[in-house]
């Protein structure tokens, strides 16, 4: 088995759309990078499907690695609805 780092490479979120309000970003776990570049995703909660029936987990780098205020980005309306 590959050795993984003790610090998460990403945090895992479930984005909850709310009518008439900004989306709520619920932290549900983290992803750790292995020495071979693969990721182990550890979920502490399961995301629920959205209104469209899709279950989506968003991975974001931890705040200190982004170099900007991640919470401000999370509050921006429409930010959560982008699909990649």
C-alpha positions as CSV (number, residue, x, y, z in Angstrom):
1,X,0.0,0.0,0.0
2,X,1.2,3.5,-0.8
3,X,2.2,5.8,2.1
4,X,0.0,8.8,2.4
5,X,0.6,12.2,3.9
6,X,-0.8,13.2,7.3
7,X,-2.0,16.5,6.0
8,X,-5.0,16.6,3.6
9,X,-4.3,17.7,0.1
10,X,-8.0,18.6,-0.3
11,X,-11.1,19.1,1.9
12,X,-14.3,17.4,0.7
13,X,-17.6,19.3,0.7
14,X,-21.2,18.7,-0.2
15,X,-22.8,21.9,-1.6
16,X,-26.4,22.3,-0.5
17,X,-28.4,24.6,-2.7
18,X,-31.0,26.7,-0.8
19,X,-33.9,28.6,-2.4
20,X,-33.4,32.3,-2.1
21,X,-30.1,31.9,-0.2
22,X,-26.5,31.3,-0.9
23,X,-25.4,27.7,-1.2
24,X,-24.2,26.1,2.1
25,X,-20.9,24.2,1.9
26,X,-21.0,21.3,4.3
27,X,-17.6,19.8,5.1
28,X,-17.8,16.0,4.8
29,X,-14.2,14.8,4.8
30,X,-10.8,15.1,3.2
31,X,-8.5,13.7,0.5
32,X,-5.0,12.6,1.1
33,X,-2.3,12.2,-1.6
34,X,-0.3,9.0,-1.8
35,X,3.3,8.8,-2.8
36,X,2.3,7.7,-6.3
37,X,0.0,10.7,-6.8
38,X,-3.3,8.9,-6.3
39,X,-5.8,10.1,-3.7
40,X,-7.6,8.5,-0.8
41,X,-10.8,10.2,0.0
42,X,-12.0,9.8,3.6
43,X,-15.7,10.8,4.1
44,X,-17.0,11.4,7.5
45,X,-20.6,11.9,6.2
46,X,-22.3,10.9,2.9
47,X,-23.6,13.6,0.6
48,X,-27.2,13.6,-0.3
49,X,-28.4,13.9,-3.9
50,X,-29.4,17.4,-5.1
51,X,-32.7,18.2,-6.7
52,X,-31.5,16.8,-10.0
53,X,-30.6,13.4,-8.4
54,X,-26.9,13.9,-8.7
55,X,-24.6,13.3,-5.8
56,X,-21.7,15.7,-6.0
57,X,-18.5,16.0,-3.8
58,X,-16.4,19.1,-4.3
59,X,-12.7,18.9,-3.4
60,X,-10.9,22.1,-2.5
61,X,-7.4,22.7,-1.3
62,X,-7.2,23.7,2.4
63,X,-7.3,27.5,3.0
64,X,-3.6,27.8,3.9
65,X,-2.5,26.3,0.6
66,X,-4.9,28.5,-1.5
67,X,-3.4,31.8,-0.4
68,X,-6.7,33.5,-0.4
69,X,-9.9,33.6,1.6
70,X,-11.7,30.4,0.7
71,X,-14.8,31.2,2.7
72,X,-15.4,34.4,0.6
73,X,-15.4,32.2,-2.5
74,X,-17.9,29.8,-0.9
75,X,-20.3,32.6,-0.2
76,X,-20.4,33.8,-3.8
77,X,-23.8,33.1,-5.3
78,X,-23.8,30.7,-8.2
79,X,-20.3,29.4,-7.4
80,X,-21.6,26.0,-6.4
81,X,-23.7,25.4,-9.5
82,X,-20.7,25.2,-11.9
83,X,-20.0,21.7,-13.1
84,X,-16.7,20.5,-14.4
